[in-house]
Amino acid sequence: MSTILVFGASGVIGEFLLPRLVARGERVLAVSRTAAARAHAAEKVEWLRGDLCAAMPALPQADIVLSLGPL
């Protein structure tokens, strides 16, 4: 099991990807500016609230980092 840190997790791609990562048995740490808008796999995803241009929480160690936010 890998720990995967996902930035932009509340967006369209995150909505598609997060349940699939959880189904594979991955530990998913989701970062978004707002709270999780949808309940997709919410009980299995650890949500962190943060903004790359403002305040960010201390981030735990991750094996993989995915950035799904707009460029």
CHARMM-style PDB file with segment names, atoms N, HN, CA, C and O in Angstrom:
ATOM      1  N   MET     1       0.842  -1.179   0.000  1.00  0.00      PROA
ATOM      2  CA  MET     1       0.000   0.000   0.000  1.00  0.00      PROA
ATOM      3  C   MET     1       0.885   1.238   0.000  1.00  0.00      PROA
ATOM      4  O   MET     1       1.782   1.374   0.832  1.00  0.00      PROA
ATOM      5  N   SER     2       0.625   2.129  -0.933  1.00  0.00      PROA
ATOM      6  HN  SER     2      -0.104   2.018  -1.608  1.00  0.00      PROA
ATOM      7  CA  SER     2       1.346   3.393  -1.015  1.00  0.00      PROA
ATOM      8  C   SER     2       0.511   4.500  -0.395  1.00  0.00      PROA
ATOM      9  O   SER     2      -0.716   4.416  -0.348  1.00  0.00      PROA
ATOM     10  N   THR     3       1.186   5.534   0.077  1.00  0.00      PROA
ATOM     11  HN  THR     3       2.183   5.602   0.039  1.00  0.00      PROA
ATOM     12  CA  THR     3       0.501   6.746   0.513  1.00  0.00      PROA
ATOM     13  C   THR     3       0.589   7.732  -0.635  1.00  0.00      PROA
ATOM     14  O   THR     3       1.682   8.083  -1.080  1.00  0.00      PROA
ATOM     15  N   ILE     4      -0.579   8.183  -1.118  1.00  0.00      PROA
ATOM     16  HN  ILE     4      -1.466   7.898  -0.757  1.00  0.00      PROA
ATOM     17  CA  ILE     4      -0.640   9.065  -2.268  1.00  0.00      PROA
ATOM     18  C   ILE     4      -1.229  10.400  -1.839  1.00  0.00      PROA
ATOM     19  O   ILE     4      -2.344  10.455  -1.320  1.00  0.00      PROA
ATOM     20  N   LEU     5      -0.482  11.469  -2.056  1.00  0.00      PROA
ATOM     21  HN  LEU     5       0.423  11.424  -2.478  1.00  0.00      PROA
ATOM     22  CA  LEU     5      -0.908  12.825  -1.738  1.00  0.00      PROA
ATOM     23  C   LEU     5      -1.431  13.448  -3.022  1.00  0.00      PROA
ATOM     24  O   LEU     5      -0.708  13.534  -4.014  1.00  0.00      PROA
ATOM     25  N   VAL     6      -2.704  13.888  -3.004  1.00  0.00      PROA
ATOM     26  HN  VAL     6      -3.292  13.818  -2.198  1.00  0.00      PROA
ATOM     27  CA  VAL     6      -3.356  14.398  -4.208  1.00  0.00      PROA
ATOM     28  C   VAL     6      -3.732  15.862  -4.010  1.00  0.00      PROA
ATOM     29  O   VAL     6      -4.575  16.183  -3.172  1.00  0.00      PROA
ATOM     30  N   PHE     7      -3.101  16.757  -4.786  1.00  0.00      PROA
ATOM     31  HN  PHE     7      -2.415  16.496  -5.466  1.00  0.00      PROA
ATOM     32  CA  PHE     7      -3.479  18.170  -4.787  1.00  0.00      PROA
ATOM     33  C   PHE     7      -4.583  18.374  -5.808  1.00  0.00      PROA
ATOM     34  O   PHE     7      -4.570  17.738  -6.862  1.00  0.00      PROA
ATOM     35  N   GLY     8      -5.550  19.257  -5.514  1.00  0.00      PROA
ATOM     36  HN  GLY     8      -5.561  19.773  -4.658  1.00  0.00      PROA
ATOM     37  CA  GLY     8      -6.666  19.473  -6.430  1.00  0.00      PROA
ATOM     38  C   GLY     8      -7.638  18.311  -6.425  1.00  0.00      PROA
ATOM     39  O   GLY     8      -8.263  18.015  -7.444  1.00  0.00      PROA
ATOM     40  N   ALA     9      -7.770  17.657  -5.297  1.00  0.00      PROA
ATOM     41  HN  ALA     9      -7.262  17.897  -4.470  1.00  0.00      PROA
ATOM     42  CA  ALA     9      -8.545  16.421  -5.209  1.00  0.00      PROA
ATOM     43  C   ALA     9     -10.053  16.614  -5.329  1.00  0.00      PROA
ATOM     44  O   ALA     9     -10.767  15.650  -5.608  1.00  0.00      PROA
ATOM     45  N   SER    10     -10.556  17.827  -5.129  1.00  0.00      PROA
ATOM     46  HN  SER    10      -9.976  18.609  -4.903  1.00  0.00      PROA
ATOM     47  CA  SER    10     -12.004  18.027  -5.178  1.00  0.00      PROA
ATOM     48  C   SER    10     -12.504  18.353  -6.577  1.00  0.00      PROA
ATOM     49  O   SER    10     -13.700  18.583  -6.761  1.00  0.00      PROA
ATOM     50  N   GLY    11     -11.630  18.377  -7.554  1.00  0.00      PROA
ATOM     51  HN  GLY    11     -10.659  18.190  -7.405  1.00  0.00      PROA
ATOM     52  CA  GLY    11     -12.024  18.692  -8.925  1.00  0.00      PROA
ATOM     53  C   GLY    11     -12.558  17.490  -9.683  1.00  0.00      PROA
ATOM     54  O   GLY    11     -12.730  16.405  -9.128  1.00  0.00      PROA
ATOM     55  N   VAL    12     -12.814  17.710 -10.957  1.00  0.00      PROA
ATOM     56  HN  VAL    12     -12.674  18.591 -11.407  1.00  0.00      PROA
ATOM     57  CA  VAL    12     -13.409  16.678 -11.813  1.00  0.00      PROA
ATOM     58  C   VAL    12     -12.533  15.436 -11.905  1.00  0.00      PROA
ATOM     59  O   VAL    12     -13.037  14.317 -11.815  1.00  0.00      PROA
ATOM     60  N   ILE    13     -11.236  15.619 -12.083  1.00  0.00      PROA
ATOM     61  HN  ILE    13     -10.827  16.528 -12.157  1.00  0.00      PROA
ATOM     62  CA  ILE    13     -10.338  14.459 -12.196  1.00  0.00      PROA
ATOM     63  C   ILE    13     -10.241  13.740 -10.853  1.00  0.00      PROA
ATOM     64  O   ILE    13     -10.240  12.510 -10.808  1.00  0.00      PROA
ATOM     65  N   GLY    14     -10.159  14.494  -9.766  1.00  0.00      PROA
ATOM     66  HN  GLY    14     -10.160  15.494  -9.803  1.00  0.00      PROA
ATOM     67  CA  GLY    14     -10.121  13.892  -8.444  1.00  0.00      PROA
ATOM     68  C   GLY    14     -11.356  13.059  -8.152  1.00  0.00      PROA
ATOM     69  O   GLY    14     -11.266  11.983  -7.561  1.00  0.00      PROA
ATOM     70  N   GLU    15     -12.509  13.563  -8.569  1.00  0.00      PROA
ATOM     71  HN  GLU    15     -12.582  14.438  -9.049  1.00  0.00      PROA
ATOM     72  CA  GLU    15     -13.764  12.830  -8.364  1.00  0.00      PROA
ATOM     73  C   GLU    15     -13.708  11.464  -9.045  1.00  0.00      PROA
ATOM     74  O   GLU    15     -14.254  10.487  -8.531  1.00  0.00      PROA
ATOM     75  N   PHE    16     -13.058  11.399 -10.180  1.00  0.00      PROA
ATOM     76  HN  PHE    16     -12.615  12.192 -10.598  1.00  0.00      PROA
ATOM     77  CA  PHE    16     -12.913  10.150 -10.925  1.00  0.00      PROA
ATOM     78  C   PHE    16     -11.819   9.262 -10.320  1.00  0.00      PROA
ATOM     79  O   PHE    16     -11.996   8.050 -10.198  1.00  0.00      PROA
ATOM     80  N   LEU    17     -10.693   9.871  -9.944  1.00  0.00      PROA
ATOM     81  HN  LEU    17     -10.550  10.855 -10.044  1.00  0.00      PROA
ATOM     82  CA  LEU    17      -9.504   9.120  -9.547  1.00  0.00      PROA
ATOM     83  C   LEU    17      -9.539   8.597  -8.110  1.00  0.00      PROA
ATOM     84  O   LEU    17      -9.157   7.452  -7.869  1.00  0.00      PROA
ATOM     85  N   LEU    18      -9.984   9.404  -7.160  1.00  0.00      PROA
ATOM     86  HN  LEU    18     -10.294  10.334  -7.356  1.00  0.00      PROA
ATOM     87  CA  LEU    18      -9.910   9.019  -5.753  1.00  0.00      PROA
ATOM     88  C   LEU    18     -10.582   7.682  -5.439  1.00  0.00      PROA
ATOM     89  O   LEU    18      -9.979   6.858  -4.750  1.00  0.00      PROA
ATOM     90  N   PRO    19     -11.807   7.433  -5.916  1.00  0.00      PROA
ATOM     91  CA  PRO    19     -12.417   6.126  -5.606  1.00  0.00      PROA
ATOM     92  C   PRO    19     -11.614   4.957  -6.163  1.00  0.00      PROA
ATOM     93  O   PRO    19     -11.591   3.879  -5.569  1.00  0.00      PROA
ATOM     94  N   ARG    20     -10.965   5.162  -7.285  1.00  0.00      PROA
ATOM     95  HN  ARG    20     -10.983   6.038  -7.768  1.00  0.00      PROA
ATOM     96  CA  ARG    20     -10.169   4.083  -7.880  1.00  0.00      PROA
ATOM     97  C   ARG    20      -8.910   3.814  -7.073  1.00  0.00      PROA
ATOM     98  O   ARG    20      -8.500   2.663  -6.929  1.00  0.00      PROA
ATOM     99  N   LEU    21      -8.298   4.855  -6.550  1.00  0.00      PROA
ATOM    100  HN  LEU    21      -8.631   5.791  -6.666  1.00  0.00      PROA
ATOM    101  CA  LEU    21      -7.121   4.667  -5.694  1.00  0.00      PROA
ATOM    102  C   LEU    21      -7.502   3.940  -4.416  1.00  0.00      PROA
ATOM    103  O   LEU    21      -6.789   3.040  -3.970  1.00  0.00      PROA
ATOM    104  N   VAL    22      -8.632   4.332  -3.825  1.00  0.00      PROA
ATOM    105  HN  VAL    22      -9.211   5.063  -4.188  1.00  0.00      PROA
ATOM    106  CA  VAL    22      -9.111   3.682  -2.605  1.00  0.00      PROA
ATOM    107  C   VAL    22      -9.418   2.212  -2.886  1.00  0.00      PROA
ATOM    108  O   VAL    22      -9.085   1.345  -2.077  1.00  0.00      PROA
ATOM    109  N   ALA    23     -10.043   1.928  -4.015  1.00  0.00      PROA
ATOM    110  HN  ALA    23     -10.313   2.632  -4.672  1.00  0.00      PROA
ATOM    111  CA  ALA    23     -10.386   0.542  -4.373  1.00  0.00      PROA
ATOM    112  C   ALA    23      -9.144  -0.324  -4.528  1.00  0.00      PROA
ATOM    113  O   ALA    23      -9.192  -1.532  -4.299  1.00  0.00      PROA
ATOM    114  N   ARG    24      -8.019   0.300  -4.921  1.00  0.00      PROA
ATOM    115  HN  ARG    24      -7.979   1.281  -5.107  1.00  0.00      PROA
ATOM    116  CA  ARG    24      -6.751  -0.445  -5.041  1.00  0.00      PROA
ATOM    117  C   ARG    24      -6.086  -0.673  -3.691  1.00  0.00      PROA
ATOM    118  O   ARG    24      -5.085  -1.383  -3.598  1.00  0.00      PROA
ATOM    119  N   GLY    25      -6.650  -0.064  -2.636  1.00  0.00      PROA
ATOM    120  HN  GLY    25      -7.463   0.512  -2.712  1.00  0.00      PROA
ATOM    121  CA  GLY    25      -6.086  -0.240  -1.311  1.00  0.00      PROA
ATOM    122  C   GLY    25      -5.046   0.794  -0.932  1.00  0.00      PROA
ATOM    123  O   GLY    25      -4.325   0.619   0.049  1.00  0.00      PROA
ATOM    124  N   GLU    26      -4.961   1.876  -1.703  1.00  0.00      PROA
ATOM    125  HN  GLU    26      -5.547   2.018  -2.501  1.00  0.00      PROA
ATOM    126  CA  GLU    26      -3.981   2.925  -1.416  1.00  0.00      PROA
ATOM    127  C   GLU    26      -4.463   3.806  -0.269  1.00  0.00      PROA
ATOM    128  O   GLU    26      -5.668   3.958  -0.069  1.00  0.00      PROA
ATOM    129  N   ARG    27      -3.547   4.378   0.470  1.00  0.00      PROA
ATOM    130  HN  ARG    27      -2.569   4.254   0.306  1.00  0.00      PROA
ATOM    131  CA  ARG    27      -3.872   5.400   1.469  1.00  0.00      PROA
ATOM    132  C   ARG    27      -3.870   6.724   0.707  1.00  0.00      PROA
ATOM    133  O   ARG    27      -2.852   7.111   0.133  1.00  0.00      PROA
ATOM    134  N   VAL    28      -5.005   7.414   0.704  1.00  0.00      PROA
ATOM    135  HN  VAL    28      -5.832   7.100   1.170  1.00  0.00      PROA
ATOM    136  CA  VAL    28      -5.145   8.633  -0.087  1.00  0.00      PROA
ATOM    137  C   VAL    28      -5.277   9.837   0.839  1.00  0.00      PROA
ATOM    138  O   VAL    28      -6.168   9.891   1.686  1.00  0.00      PROA
ATOM    139  N   LEU    29      -4.373  10.805   0.663  1.00  0.00      PROA
ATOM    140  HN  LEU    29      -3.649  10.762  -0.026  1.00  0.00      PROA
ATOM    141  CA  LEU    29      -4.421  12.082   1.360  1.00  0.00      PROA
ATOM    142  C   LEU    29      -4.793  13.125   0.326  1.00  0.00      PROA
ATOM    143  O   LEU    29      -4.009  13.405  -0.581  1.00  0.00      PROA
ATOM    144  N   ALA    30      -5.978  13.704   0.450  1.00  0.00      PROA
ATOM    145  HN  ALA    30      -6.614  13.477   1.187  1.00  0.00      PROA
ATOM    146  CA  ALA    30      -6.494  14.637  -0.539  1.00  0.00      PROA
ATOM    147  C   ALA    30      -6.362  16.064  -0.027  1.00  0.00      PROA
ATOM    148  O   ALA    30      -6.760  16.363   1.098  1.00  0.00      PROA
ATOM    149  N   VAL    31      -5.803  16.944  -0.850  1.00  0.00      PROA
ATOM    150  HN  VAL    31      -5.479  16.701  -1.765  1.00  0.00      PROA
ATOM    151  CA  VAL    31      -5.653  18.354  -0.490  1.00  0.00      PROA
ATOM    152  C   VAL    31      -6.508  19.180  -1.436  1.00  0.00      PROA
ATOM    153  O   VAL    31      -6.433  19.029  -2.655  1.00  0.00      PROA
ATOM    154  N   SER    32      -7.329  20.063  -0.850  1.00  0.00      PROA
ATOM    155  HN  SER    32      -7.390  20.186   0.140  1.00  0.00      PROA
ATOM    156  CA  SER    32      -8.122  20.980  -1.662  1.00  0.00      PROA
ATOM    157  C   SER    32      -8.363  22.261  -0.867  1.00  0.00      PROA
ATOM    158  O   SER    32      -8.245  22.279   0.358  1.00  0.00      PROA
ATOM    159  N   ARG    33      -8.704  23.340  -1.589  1.00  0.00      PROA
ATOM    160  HN  ARG    33      -8.800  23.326  -2.584  1.00  0.00      PROA
ATOM    161  CA  ARG    33      -8.960  24.631  -0.928  1.00  0.00      PROA
ATOM    162  C   ARG    33     -10.243  24.601  -0.134  1.00  0.00      PROA
ATOM    163  O   ARG    33     -10.363  25.281   0.885  1.00  0.00      PROA
ATOM    164  N   THR    34     -11.199  23.822  -0.586  1.00  0.00      PROA
ATOM    165  HN  THR    34     -11.102  23.269  -1.414  1.00  0.00      PROA
ATOM    166  CA  THR    34     -12.480  23.723   0.098  1.00  0.00      PROA
ATOM    167  C   THR    34     -12.664  22.301   0.596  1.00  0.00      PROA
ATOM    168  O   THR    34     -11.973  21.379   0.163  1.00  0.00      PROA
ATOM    169  N   ALA    35     -13.594  22.141   1.500  1.00  0.00      PROA
ATOM    170  HN  ALA    35     -14.156  22.889   1.852  1.00  0.00      PROA
ATOM    171  CA  ALA    35     -13.882  20.798   2.009  1.00  0.00      PROA
ATOM    172  C   ALA    35     -14.382  19.922   0.869  1.00  0.00      PROA
ATOM    173  O   ALA    35     -14.820  20.422  -0.167  1.00  0.00      PROA
ATOM    174  N   ALA    36     -14.313  18.645   1.066  1.00  0.00      PROA
ATOM    175  HN  ALA    36     -13.957  18.239   1.907  1.00  0.00      PROA
ATOM    176  CA  ALA    36     -14.745  17.709   0.026  1.00  0.00      PROA
ATOM    177  C   ALA    36     -16.177  18.002  -0.373  1.00  0.00      PROA
ATOM    178  O   ALA    36     -17.083  17.922   0.457  1.00  0.00      PROA
ATOM    179  N   ALA    37     -16.391  18.340  -1.635  1.00  0.00      PROA
ATOM    180  HN  ALA    37     -15.655  18.405  -2.309  1.00  0.00      PROA
ATOM    181  CA  ALA    37     -17.717  18.698  -2.121  1.00  0.00      PROA
ATOM    182  C   ALA    37     -18.581  17.465  -2.338  1.00  0.00      PROA
ATOM    183  O   ALA    37     -19.809  17.548  -2.300  1.00  0.00      PROA
ATOM    184  N   ARG    38     -17.961  16.356  -2.558  1.00  0.00      PROA
ATOM    185  HN  ARG    38     -16.964  16.288  -2.589  1.00  0.00      PROA
ATOM    186  CA  ARG    38     -18.699  15.125  -2.842  1.00  0.00      PROA
ATOM    187  C   ARG    38     -18.307  14.053  -1.832  1.00  0.00      PROA
ATOM    188  O   ARG    38     -17.249  14.118  -1.206  1.00  0.00      PROA
ATOM    189  N   ALA    39     -19.170  13.087  -1.695  1.00  0.00      PROA
ATOM    190  HN  ALA    39     -20.030  13.035  -2.204  1.00  0.00      PROA
ATOM    191  CA  ALA    39     -18.930  12.044  -0.692  1.00  0.00      PROA
ATOM    192  C   ALA    39     -18.204  10.840  -1.269  1.00  0.00      PROA
ATOM    193  O   ALA    39     -18.178   9.790  -0.627  1.00  0.00      PROA
ATOM    194  N   HSD    40     -17.606  10.950  -2.470  1.00  0.00      PROA
ATOM    195  HN  HSD    40     -17.627  11.803  -2.991  1.00  0.00      PROA
ATOM    196  CA  HSD    40     -16.949   9.797  -3.083  1.00  0.00      PROA
ATOM    197  C   HSD    40     -15.840   9.263  -2.189  1.00  0.00      PROA
ATOM    198  O   HSD    40     -14.832   9.924  -1.935  1.00  0.00      PROA
ATOM    199  N   ALA    41     -16.062   8.065  -1.731  1.00  0.00      PROA
ATOM    200  HN  ALA    41     -16.880   7.528  -1.936  1.00  0.00      PROA
ATOM    201  CA  ALA    41     -15.067   7.371  -0.899  1.00  0.00      PROA
ATOM    202  C   ALA    41     -14.604   8.221   0.275  1.00  0.00      PROA
ATOM    203  O   ALA    41     -13.482   8.058   0.756  1.00  0.00      PROA
ATOM    204  N   ALA    42     -15.463   9.132   0.741  1.00  0.00      PROA
ATOM    205  HN  ALA    42     -16.374   9.265   0.350  1.00  0.00      PROA
ATOM    206  CA  ALA    42     -15.064  10.097   1.774  1.00  0.00      PROA
ATOM    207  C   ALA    42     -14.561   9.421   3.053  1.00  0.00      PROA
ATOM    208  O   ALA    42     -13.642   9.919   3.703  1.00  0.00      PROA
ATOM    209  N   GLU    43     -15.161   8.297   3.405  1.00  0.00      PROA
ATOM    210  HN  GLU    43     -15.907   7.892   2.877  1.00  0.00      PROA
ATOM    211  CA  GLU    43     -14.740   7.634   4.644  1.00  0.00      PROA
ATOM    212  C   GLU    43     -13.366   7.002   4.513  1.00  0.00      PROA
ATOM    213  O   GLU    43     -12.743   6.673   5.523  1.00  0.00      PROA
ATOM    214  N   LYS    44     -12.882   6.826   3.297  1.00  0.00      PROA
ATOM    215  HN  LYS    44     -13.388   7.093   2.477  1.00  0.00      PROA
ATOM    216  CA  LYS    44     -11.579   6.201   3.073  1.00  0.00      PROA
ATOM    217  C   LYS    44     -10.488   7.201   2.679  1.00  0.00      PROA
ATOM    218  O   LYS    44      -9.313   6.842   2.592  1.00  0.00      PROA
ATOM    219  N   VAL    45     -10.878   8.442   2.444  1.00  0.00      PROA
ATOM    220  HN  VAL    45     -11.832   8.734   2.514  1.00  0.00      PROA
ATOM    221  CA  VAL    45      -9.927   9.474   2.018  1.00  0.00      PROA
ATOM    222  C   VAL    45      -9.686  10.427   3.174  1.00  0.00      PROA
ATOM    223  O   VAL    45     -10.631  10.872   3.826  1.00  0.00      PROA
ATOM    224  N   GLU    46      -8.429  10.739   3.429  1.00  0.00      PROA
ATOM    225  HN  GLU    46      -7.661  10.377   2.899  1.00  0.00      PROA
ATOM    226  CA  GLU    46      -8.081  11.722   4.464  1.00  0.00      PROA
ATOM    227  C   GLU    46      -7.979  13.087   3.787  1.00  0.00      PROA
ATOM    228  O   GLU    46      -7.090  13.317   2.967  1.00  0.00      PROA
ATOM    229  N   TRP    47      -8.900  13.995   4.136  1.00  0.00      PROA
ATOM    230  HN  TRP    47      -9.623  13.808   4.802  1.00  0.00      PROA
ATOM    231  CA  TRP    47      -8.945  15.316   3.498  1.00  0.00      PROA
ATOM    232  C   TRP    47      -8.151  16.330   4.296  1.00  0.00      PROA
ATOM    233  O   TRP    47      -8.291  16.428   5.515  1.00  0.00      PROA
ATOM    234  N   LEU    48      -7.317  17.080   3.598  1.00  0.00      PROA
ATOM    235  HN  LEU    48      -7.203  17.000   2.607  1.00  0.00      PROA
ATOM    236  CA  LEU    48      -6.543  18.170   4.178  1.00  0.00      PROA
ATOM    237  C   LEU    48      -6.944  19.446   3.447  1.00  0.00      PROA
ATOM    238  O   LEU    48      -7.046  19.462   2.221  1.00  0.00      PROA
ATOM    239  N   ARG    49      -7.165  20.491   4.193  1.00  0.00      PROA
ATOM    240  HN  ARG    49      -7.082  20.478   5.190  1.00  0.00      PROA
ATOM    241  CA  ARG    49      -7.567  21.756   3.578  1.00  0.00      PROA
ATOM    242  C   ARG    49      -6.344  22.651   3.467  1.00  0.00      PROA
ATOM    243  O   ARG    49      -5.667  22.926   4.458  1.00  0.00      PROA
ATOM    244  N   GLY    50      -6.068  23.103   2.241  1.00  0.00      PROA
ATOM    245  HN  GLY    50      -6.618  22.879   1.436  1.00  0.00      PROA
ATOM    246  CA  GLY    50      -4.908  23.951   2.037  1.00  0.00      PROA
ATOM    247  C   GLY    50      -4.971  24.661   0.704  1.00  0.00      PROA
ATOM    248  O   GLY    50      -5.729  24.278  -0.188  1.00  0.00      PROA
ATOM    249  N   ASP    51      -4.167  25.698   0.580  1.00  0.00      PROA
ATOM    250  HN  ASP    51      -3.552  26.009   1.304  1.00  0.00      PROA
ATOM    251  CA  ASP    51      -4.104  26.500  -0.636  1.00  0.00      PROA
ATOM    252  C   ASP    51      -2.628  26.742  -0.931  1.00  0.00      PROA
ATOM    253  O   ASP    51      -1.910  27.285  -0.091  1.00  0.00      PROA
ATOM    254  N   LEU    52      -2.175  26.350  -2.099  1.00  0.00      PROA
ATOM    255  HN  LEU    52      -2.758  25.908  -2.781  1.00  0.00      PROA
ATOM    256  CA  LEU    52      -0.758  26.500  -2.434  1.00  0.00      PROA
ATOM    257  C   LEU    52      -0.303  27.955  -2.453  1.00  0.00      PROA
ATOM    258  O   LEU    52       0.888  28.235  -2.316  1.00  0.00      PROA
ATOM    259  N   CYS    53      -1.238  28.877  -2.622  1.00  0.00      PROA
ATOM    260  HN  CYS    53      -2.206  28.649  -2.733  1.00  0.00      PROA
ATOM    261  CA  CYS    53      -0.902  30.309  -2.637  1.00  0.00      PROA
ATOM    262  C   CYS    53      -1.117  30.955  -1.278  1.00  0.00      PROA
ATOM    263  O   CYS    53      -0.869  32.151  -1.125  1.00  0.00      PROA
ATOM    264  N   ALA    54      -1.562  30.210  -0.308  1.00  0.00      PROA
ATOM    265  HN  ALA    54      -1.763  29.238  -0.433  1.00  0.00      PROA
ATOM    266  CA  ALA    54      -1.832  30.762   1.022  1.00  0.00      PROA
ATOM    267  C   ALA    54      -1.368  29.769   2.083  1.00  0.00      PROA
ATOM    268  O   ALA    54      -0.220  29.324   2.067  1.00  0.00      PROA
ATOM    269  N   ALA    55      -2.262  29.428   3.000  1.00  0.00      PROA
ATOM    270  HN  ALA    55      -3.194  29.789   3.013  1.00  0.00      PROA
ATOM    271  CA  ALA    55      -1.912  28.553   4.118  1.00  0.00      PROA
ATOM    272  C   ALA    55      -1.981  27.082   3.726  1.00  0.00      PROA
ATOM    273  O   ALA    55      -2.956  26.623   3.131  1.00  0.00      PROA
ATOM    274  N   MET    56      -0.934  26.364   4.071  1.00  0.00      PROA
ATOM    275  HN  MET    56      -0.142  26.737   4.555  1.00  0.00      PROA
ATOM    276  CA  MET    56      -0.896  24.926   3.848  1.00  0.00      PROA
ATOM    277  C   MET    56      -0.675  24.222   5.179  1.00  0.00      PROA
ATOM    278  O   MET    56       0.117  24.683   6.001  1.00  0.00      PROA
ATOM    279  N   PRO    57      -1.368  23.112   5.399  1.00  0.00      PROA
ATOM    280  CA  PRO    57      -1.107  22.340   6.610  1.00  0.00      PROA
ATOM    281  C   PRO    57       0.236  21.619   6.481  1.00  0.00      PROA
ATOM    282  O   PRO    57       0.785  21.494   5.386  1.00  0.00      PROA
ATOM    283  N   ALA    58       0.743  21.156   7.596  1.00  0.00      PROA
ATOM    284  HN  ALA    58       0.296  21.257   8.485  1.00  0.00      PROA
ATOM    285  CA  ALA    58       1.934  20.309   7.549  1.00  0.00      PROA
ATOM    286  C   ALA    58       1.525  19.030   6.824  1.00  0.00      PROA
ATOM    287  O   ALA    58       0.526  18.398   7.168  1.00  0.00      PROA
ATOM    288  N   LEU    59       2.299  18.666   5.836  1.00  0.00      PROA
ATOM    289  HN  LEU    59       3.111  19.179   5.556  1.00  0.00      PROA
ATOM    290  CA  LEU    59       1.938  17.503   5.022  1.00  0.00      PROA
ATOM    291  C   LEU    59       2.706  16.264   5.480  1.00  0.00      PROA
ATOM    292  O   LEU    59       3.915  16.322   5.706  1.00  0.00      PROA
ATOM    293  N   PRO    60       1.999  15.155   5.613  1.00  0.00      PROA
ATOM    294  CA  PRO    60       2.673  13.916   5.991  1.00  0.00      PROA
ATOM    295  C   PRO    60       3.519  13.388   4.841  1.00  0.00      PROA
ATOM    296  O   PRO    60       3.363  13.812   3.696  1.00  0.00      PROA
ATOM    297  N   GLN    61       4.395  12.480   5.148  1.00  0.00      PROA
ATOM    298  HN  GLN    61       4.521  12.135   6.078  1.00  0.00      PROA
ATOM    299  CA  GLN    61       5.230  11.835   4.140  1.00  0.00      PROA
ATOM    300  C   GLN    61       4.345  11.058   3.174  1.00  0.00      PROA
ATOM    301  O   GLN    61       3.389  10.400   3.583  1.00  0.00      PROA
ATOM    302  N   ALA    62       4.674  11.142   1.886  1.00  0.00      PROA
ATOM    303  HN  ALA    62       5.451  11.677   1.553  1.00  0.00      PROA
ATOM    304  CA  ALA    62       3.911  10.419   0.859  1.00  0.00      PROA
ATOM    305  C   ALA    62       4.881   9.731  -0.088  1.00  0.00      PROA
ATOM    306  O   ALA    62       5.992  10.209  -0.316  1.00  0.00      PROA
ATOM    307  N   ASP    63       4.447   8.606  -0.634  1.00  0.00      PROA
ATOM    308  HN  ASP    63       3.545   8.218  -0.448  1.00  0.00      PROA
ATOM    309  CA  ASP    63       5.239   7.879  -1.613  1.00  0.00      PROA
ATOM    310  C   ASP    63       5.067   8.476  -3.013  1.00  0.00      PROA
ATOM    311  O   ASP    63       5.989   8.467  -3.828  1.00  0.00      PROA
ATOM    312  N   ILE    64       3.870   8.991  -3.266  1.00  0.00      PROA
ATOM    313  HN  ILE    64       3.121   8.999  -2.604  1.00  0.00      PROA
ATOM    314  CA  ILE    64       3.530   9.533  -4.589  1.00  0.00      PROA
ATOM    315  C   ILE    64       2.789  10.843  -4.385  1.00  0.00      PROA
ATOM    316  O   ILE    64       1.951  10.945  -3.489  1.00  0.00      PROA
ATOM    317  N   VAL    65       3.087  11.859  -5.212  1.00  0.00      PROA
ATOM    318  HN  VAL    65       3.767  11.776  -5.940  1.00  0.00      PROA
ATOM    319  CA  VAL    65       2.376  13.116  -5.172  1.00  0.00      PROA
ATOM    320  C   VAL    65       1.766  13.357  -6.559  1.00  0.00      PROA
ATOM    321  O   VAL    65       2.458  13.297  -7.575  1.00  0.00      PROA
ATOM    322  N   LEU    66       0.458  13.631  -6.576  1.00  0.00      PROA
ATOM    323  HN  LEU    66      -0.104  13.680  -5.750  1.00  0.00      PROA
ATOM    324  CA  LEU    66      -0.249  13.927  -7.820  1.00  0.00      PROA
ATOM    325  C   LEU    66      -0.790  15.349  -7.731  1.00  0.00      PROA
ATOM    326  O   LEU    66      -1.359  15.731  -6.709  1.00  0.00      PROA
ATOM    327  N   SER    67      -0.619  16.131  -8.784  1.00  0.00      PROA
ATOM    328  HN  SER    67      -0.156  15.821  -9.615  1.00  0.00      PROA
ATOM    329  CA  SER    67      -1.152  17.482  -8.836  1.00  0.00      PROA
ATOM    330  C   SER    67      -2.216  17.530  -9.930  1.00  0.00      PROA
ATOM    331  O   SER    67      -1.905  17.414 -11.115  1.00  0.00      PROA
ATOM    332  N   LEU    68      -3.478  17.702  -9.518  1.00  0.00      PROA
ATOM    333  HN  LEU    68      -3.730  17.796  -8.555  1.00  0.00      PROA
ATOM    334  CA  LEU    68      -4.598  17.685 -10.450  1.00  0.00      PROA
ATOM    335  C   LEU    68      -5.195  19.063 -10.652  1.00  0.00      PROA
ATOM    336  O   LEU    68      -6.170  19.215 -11.388  1.00  0.00      PROA
ATOM    337  N   GLY    69      -4.623  20.068 -10.008  1.00  0.00      PROA
ATOM    338  HN  GLY    69      -3.831  19.944  -9.409  1.00  0.00      PROA
ATOM    339  CA  GLY    69      -5.170  21.415 -10.115  1.00  0.00      PROA
ATOM    340  C   GLY    69      -4.826  22.047 -11.457  1.00  0.00      PROA
ATOM    341  O   GLY    69      -3.964  21.558 -12.187  1.00  0.00      PROA
ATOM    342  N   PRO    70      -5.522  23.150 -11.771  1.00  0.00      PROA
ATOM    343  CA  PRO    70      -5.235  23.843 -13.032  1.00  0.00      PROA
ATOM    344  C   PRO    70      -3.850  24.462 -13.014  1.00  0.00      PROA
ATOM    345  O   PRO    70      -3.334  24.827 -11.957  1.00  0.00      PROA
ATOM    346  N   LEU    71      -3.266  24.577 -14.164  1.00  0.00      PROA
ATOM    347  HN  LEU    71      -3.685  24.281 -15.023  1.00  0.00      PROA
ATOM    348  CA  LEU    71      -1.934  25.174 -14.278  1.00  0.00      PROA
ATOM    349  C   LEU    71      -2.040  26.662 -14.509  1.00  0.00      PROA
ATOM    350  OT1 LEU    71      -1.021  27.341 -14.630  1.00  0.00      PROA
TER     351      LEU     71
END
